[in-house]
């Protein structure tokens, strides 16, 4: 996700500080270019800036990831945990940026930070990928490769042994119940304990229809959507980004998030398509196919899709609070619906 920061960062000062850090880290003279945002928007969860660094006669492109100055969407930004997660997943064939340079000393730029190699490619938009832009225009062959390589990455992720990622445990434990508790508390914190009735109703519905806990837990992305992936010109996934909300839950948590974001995109654009692109599987085809990929049925997908949109709604609520706190109450996101129409209907709100 992109970040809203409560205070603006001095990019010139950060550049000079980062240049000093590179010289210290690599024991030699370093030249760092100007810093520029990694996305068109300023990021919703972390500040991500692109730059080049010349060290020892070699020039490379990097991304620096910094917790939002003054606070952000999430209450805590554990970059050490993100580093552990991304490096573990890279070892299991997930295309996370690697190697990661994690700096825990706040003295360098005023906060902890990550430096990663930049991955160049195409990142489809959440809202417009089926109506315009690179993926829409790429044709069915490339679309099919995007679809397949994304699902293959998810399946590979869900085969990573949970025992190797114990740091992803929530305060209440692992699994759906613990995850639901975390997000309900997050909604309270993100709104100053003023959770809108529609969200209270949604959480009550989720609790009342809670799936049976199973032993089929996986390492989950918790933000599995096309806009968090980077694809090459042929449609092969080459980057998997934004792991700050990774958790230990059933694979349905990720798969339903992807299904729900597809559904949300269709609703936003007033489309009634299945599939939304010629090169994609239909909803039912994708479900059957993923069941084959992970070797078991996907269960309670409706519940998990509602849960996905409630998690998204929590982030929208927090974003709206942040925008108002920095005097941007007229920003279009402050008028965005917290939940899609189909979700409010599902929970009876």
Steps between C-alpha positions, in 0.01 A plus 500: 500500500614872440562751809343796648744671732395749767818701445698557182848359469791723397618303197819701453603436859404133474709468184808638677442274801449197276818577310692503828337169595602336170858620546502355853327175406722425203818664635565730209392810315134502400286725280123491543262657249193707576220305668163472329175325595473138396129548416297781351330530837701539819431150642231383733707305747866594458706762322672334205760703312707409193863603453827390346818450696854481365732308729843373405449585135171306474163673460175331598137601547346460844180556692508627857199412713440722803218502758274801433631811676280590796289184476311312231233249416623226731579543871841334477761463225726207582754519221708228662210257467439610141865426425476152650180431305629618164831317531325177604258520210779578255669178610179315409481648151269796564632800300537739793769769458831358622746552653352737758717736699326568830618790714372508859704804608268802489793743510565479125173644363286537811332159476566139420493412130541232234703529181415253222591461133242659274298259286400655169178395327126551478267536799131477409264748664246363749216697347573528127697189398200358313397825330824665390875494541777247439320181603177592321690576180748209521267241346384157617837323484673742735185524715502122537862503610429774755205301635688170513828629641311688772310187604815289482671747731210478745513121495876504557450742789239275659744208495758685714519317836317699768759381752762712320309827555410496870553877526174550307288391794248763611464596871196269526673215318470366146206420275174673413380579852826674592502688170141616542579624852799694369296679236215583736748663738662676207163648397459643850852644509477639147179691571561610858249236613231653274438201274211568258189289544546333162838364614369393841224311321752342265724382785198360684404308186852361462503383862153348468593307185858409594635201305624198690869530584704250304857385514556618142692818577735672255729796485264760351578824319186663643510748210499269197400713205641589161600851610747347747674307224739600222490327162742499208395583143394140437281489811723294726498611863842635600417678825273438800477804726351631827529231767432709811171318572618145433336253738443132574150411381325261260585548132142620449606828665714590197298336225177666614678836527594468134145396405349785702728764349404375153135535600561845647663616175196386302262682735700824488495495119138388468604185314329162489774279362628154592783488425585869482780440248512253212818339629368441855310205642142551606435503874394134508785390275751680724356336812514149353849560368636629829351206685702274269812709561484475880358148511184567703158666470468871574240540774279784623615732221201731544600563862862561403398741224292701746792494743726627221279801434464571873881507529512730200227713661710532816786641292263738319370625835850564628598672175199730527594586860856584394386715209270702724774541761729665243234733365404295194140440592395572142724223359298258284594208726313658791183444296582142405255236626644303791362172367384396153126469444513121480679481837252722683218289354673180611530612863153658511629853563 
